[in-house]
Amino acid sequence: MRFMMLMIPNIPDEADWTPSAEAVAAMGRYNEELTKAGALLALDGLHPGSKGARVSFAGGRPSVTDGPFAEAKEMIGGYWLIQARSKDEAVEWACRCPAAEGDVIEVRQVFELTDFPPDVQEAAGFTPTS
Amino acid sequence: MSDAQRAIDAIWRIESARLIAALARIVRDVGAAEELAQDALVAALEQWPRSGIPERPGAWLMATARHRAIDLLRRRSALERKQQELARELSSREHPDAAEAAMLEQDYGGDDLLRLLFVTCHPVLSKEARVALTLRLLGGLATDEIARAFLVATATVAQRIARAKRTLAEARVPFEVPSGAERGARLGSVLEVLYLIFNEGYTATAGEDWIRPALCEEALRLGRILAELAPAEPEAHGLIALMEIQASRLAARVGPRGEPILLADQDRSRWDRVLIQRGLAALERAEHLGGALGPYALQAAIAACHARAPSAAETDWLRIAALYDALAQLSPSPVVELNRAVALAMAFGPAAGLALTDALVDEPSLAGYHLLPSVRGDLLERLGRAEEARAEFERAAELTRNARERELLLARAAAAAAGAPPAGAPPAGAPRAGAPRSDPD
């Protein structure tokens, strides 16, 4: 199974934030550990939300808001995509992250098509071939 | 299970292989190492629910197990003294003080894991034993999980593992990564074991459904670890490249009722892009190490041709044919020849492929292999030799053990006899249902 570990850092979104060399080195060691365990599939860090945009859908049409966002308390700062044998194992990996005070990591399992009921699979084009 | 127990279970999954590996270096016996690691787990299960999980659980387990390992070495050496064995007959590495010193210097880590992998895949063991012991000690799978994966009795697996540990001890297999001339052959055995585990999950010959993707994932995990620990070995990258790319098709290669979908007919949007990218990157690493590609890297390069093609019709068959030429020279086999024939037919037309299969007709190892007549039927049909095509399809239908495939082959035989392609046949040029996989898909 796969899990996404979503990092929600404890930094104000509009802050001109750069991590310390120490923190970067610690995170590098953590990523190395995930790699050496054969668990890491992919990871990325994201530019701040203030440089991003939000596309919201209301009344049947998309509307675009550029960052920064007024009510942006919990912004995703990056993610790891890992392979784990259980949710507990994914959670244990998250516990080992050298995160900063107040950071939050949300652990979510990635859907596989076979997690869906048959009618949904069929709607996704997964129909029997003749 | 309580929260603490579940957390301990997860920690065990992550730490057990490294723990056993480090202990095996100390006590020079994988069986004893596993027992010591289990003892440490039992201690954790007793203490952690009360005291809380330590900040560095892996280090806690290691420290606990180390103490017990040193006790074991002391008891061993006391016993040996009692038996009046001269202390100087003990090799220095078996001497507790030396061992203790070495342990303190050397933090446990990847090197021990690599040694453990070479030992569990040692050629002194049977293939079944290598697979079982690797899954047990490096995969952290329980005996009954291994048994369910391979559809054998739990007692059989338990016996297999116990015997394997005994064999390793009796053969005094050193706990080391072999060097020199031995290294190549021993690495070959490691690669073979990992690919066997992968294929057991991938080809679904046996076992319960849930365990199959688990076996593939475990083989991938171990393959990635191997490539990290032996980064200078091109074939370590070749194998993981092959497995990542093949695994990228897992969701696309089986229909909702469990029926196989051939590579050419797969919905490529269902291929896993993350795994494809990882596979292509690993293949690049194998190529950058220089030298001629080995058999795993060559198969990965063939799989990569398919992975890069936006559609079956856009496949680079010229390159695939060239790669099969190289593979046939490096590790010739009738099955490789058959796949090469398909690639040649796709690249240069059915006559070129058919000529190659003519040489395989009398090959004893392919005598019961339905894909040979199936390929020949396909090529003959494309050459307009309908009557011969019909005979080949019928022969293939007789040989296949898959009922659905038999139906398809009989339909193709009937269509060939009638001189028309069967209803719903794919466009000319694309390999049809019943045609062989042109690579291990």
Contacts between the chains, C-beta under 8 A, distances in Angstrom:
chain1	res1	chain2	res2	distance
A	1	B	217	7.8
A	35	B	224	7.6
A	35	B	228	6.2
A	36	B	110	6.0
A	36	B	225	6.6
A	36	B	228	5.2
A	36	B	229	7.6
A	37	B	14	6.7
A	37	B	221	7.6
A	37	B	225	7.0
A	38	B	220	7.1
A	38	B	221	3.6
A	38	B	222	6.5
A	38	B	223	7.5
A	38	B	224	3.8
A	38	B	225	4.4
A	38	B	228	7.6
A	39	B	221	6.9
A	41	B	274	5.6
A	41	B	275	7.9
A	41	B	278	6.9
A	42	B	274	5.7
A	81	B	274	6.8
A	83	B	217	5.8
A	83	B	220	7.2
A	83	B	221	6.5
A	85	B	13	5.8
A	85	B	214	7.3
A	85	B	217	7.6
A	86	B	9	7.9
A	86	B	10	6.4
A	86	B	13	7.5
A	88	B	6	4.8
A	88	B	7	6.4
A	88	B	9	6.4
A	88	B	10	3.8
A	89	B	10	4.3
A	89	B	13	5.3
A	89	B	14	6.5
A	91	B	7	7.7
A	91	B	10	6.9
A	92	B	7	6.5
A	92	B	10	4.1
A	92	B	11	5.8
A	92	B	14	6.1
A	93	B	14	7.4
A	112	B	251	7.1
A	113	B	251	5.6
A	113	B	270	7.5
A	114	B	251	7.7
A	118	B	256	6.5
A	121	B	256	5.9
A	122	B	256	7.5
A	125	B	267	6.6
A	125	B	269	8.0
A	126	B	255	7.8
A	126	B	256	6.0
A	126	B	267	7.9
A	126	B	270	7.7
A	127	B	256	7.4
A	128	B	255	5.2
A	128	B	256	6.0
A	128	B	257	5.9
A	128	B	259	7.2
A	129	B	255	5.9
A	129	B	259	7.6
A	129	B	261	6.0
A	129	B	265	6.2
A	130	B	424	5.7
